[in-house]
Structures are given as C-alpha cells and as structure tokens.
Amino acid sequence: MATPSTRRTRTRAAKKPHGDIRIGISGWRYAPWRGRFYPAGLAQRNELAFASRMLPSIELNGSFYSLQRPESYETWRDQTPDGFVFAVKGSRYITHMLQLKDVRPALANFFASGVLTLGRKLGPILWQLPPRMRYDAERVEAFLSLLPHDAKAASALAREHDERMNGRSSMKAPRGLRIRHAIEVRNRSFADPDFIATLRRHGVALVVADTAGRWPMLEDMTADFVYIRLHGDKELYASGYGDAALDRWAERIEAWSQGRQVCDARLASDVGARRGRHDVYCYFDNDTKVRAPYDAAHLAMRLGLPTGFEPEEKARHRG
C-alpha cells in the first residue's frame, strides 16, 4: 500500500534552463492496484483523489472508449489538487474506426463532450493510431489542420456538434487556454521525414513510445513539448523498468527538457528540432503487475522531482 507523504524529494538541480517535467501513469482504475498501491478499503470513487496526490499527471483513458459527459470531467477536475494536469486520450472512433478520415463532426463532438471543462488542468490530447494504419500524407495533413490549439478554436469547433450531443455538451473554456496535441503511431510507414516535417509545421508532438519492441519507437522532437509512453521494458504492459532502464529514460528526459537531442536517438528525419526548453510528459502504461506508479516514482526521484510517496514505499516495490 502506498502512503501519501508530506515530505518532498530533493530539489532538482537546474544545470540548464529546462521545461516542466511531469511523470505520471496511464489511467488509475485497476483492480490489482487495490490493497497494494491503493490502501485497503479505499472507496473506488476516491482512487483518483489518492493517485493525483502521489503523481502530478495521469492519462485519462475513458475518453478513448466513449464520449464522456461534462459532469464527469468536472468531477475529475474537482477531485484533483491545484497544479495537477490530465492528458486526455482522443476518441478511438476518430483514430481507429474513421482512421482520421472525414473526422470534423466527430472532432466537434469530442470537444463538446466536456473536455474543455478541465480548464487549466487540461494537458495534451493524445491521438493513438492503430497498427494497421499506414502513413497517408494527405489524410494526416487534413487531420492536423482541424486540430484546435487554443480555447477559442476548440470552443468554435465544439459548437458544430451534432444532435447526439444536445443536452450533454459543454463548450466553455478559460480564456487563453492552450491546447496541445500528441500523436502515437504504431506502423513503420510513419518513419518518414515528410511525416516529421508535417508534425513540426503543425506543432504536434510525436509520441516516444516504448512498447518492448512490439511497435516502432521514434524519438524525433516535433513540438515544444515531448510526450513519452512507457508500455513495458521487456514485456508489453507488464514488465517493470529496472535501474538501468530508468537511468536511461532519466537521461533522455533531462536532455529533451533542455531542448537537446540524445546521441543515440532513433530518428525518422535527419533535420534537427528547434532549440530551447521543452516540457516533458511521461506516462507509465505497464499496469498489469502494479508496476506503473512505482516506476513513475523511481523515475521522478532520479530527476529530483517531488512525489507523494514515502521513501520506504519506493524502496519496497522494485523490479
């Protein structure tokens, strides 16, 4: 069982200017976590409140499977502390069923479903593509051109929602809210310099996805932030990250946050990224054996970032 701590880890030394770094987990509703990460007897309705005080960001996955309601987003927003940030997974109807084709109505419904009610707690929106989808330059360009990058554009798009959203929509967002997007690919055809150039032109991040070799991992920096998903070091969704692997990811995150590329990066394009600090969002998705929250804590510790874990809790859960 994890215990929230009132202590903070050592302050991260700022050797060079760096962006904001958030290490978190993908989702929070997992039965095997109960009685281990979550205290025994903790009501399921309180699990998000607990997890959000242990780590500063969580991927919200329910939005991938179905359109949520504004009141759900409001509840999640209100259960989490100030400064917390959600990454929101985009609808699979857009990515897997339509495969990015003719998606304007679906995008309008997605943004009308309440995503914007997260307000300042809205972080990047993740668009995960299916393995069968190959790179189609025209289709990708059309999709990226539709994505809103601020509250005004997102609210305008949301107002185009269809009748299915009548009575269950919300288009309000704080003025000046910035909206970031990241795209995760799972087909090797995306290892194309043209794709990288297109992402950079639209300011959309290419997800660095570690999938235990199952799908390609590309590390091109294409936006002013980096988005990382760690699905498992040796076994997809199951294996933990040992000391050597965590050290490697800490070095990469440190470099990327400073706008530097690592010397052994796996790149699709030989054109370098823009210099300057980058925010970094990193999420552990190796949840099946209750590894994700503890791996996240150990990675944060290497970077000198605060978490809510007691030191003994970090030491107890290894491997």
Buried (B, 14 or more C-beta within 10 A) or exposed (E): EBEEBEEEBEEBEEEEEBBEBBBBBBBBEBEEBBEBBBBEEBEEEEBBBBBBBBBBBBBBBBBBEEBBBBEBBBBBBEBBEEEBBBBBBBBBBBBBEBBBEEBEEBBBBBBBBBBBBBBBBBBBBBBBBEEEBEBBEEBBBBBBEBBBBBBEBBBBBBEBBEEEBEEBBBBEBEEEBEBBBBBBBBBBEBBBEBBBBBBBEBBBBBBBBBBBEBBBBBBBBBBBBBBBBBBBBEBBBBBBBBEEBBEBBBEBBBBBBBBBBBEEBEBBBEEEBEEEBBBBBBBBBBBBBBBBBBBBBBBBBBBBBBBBBBEEBBEEBEE
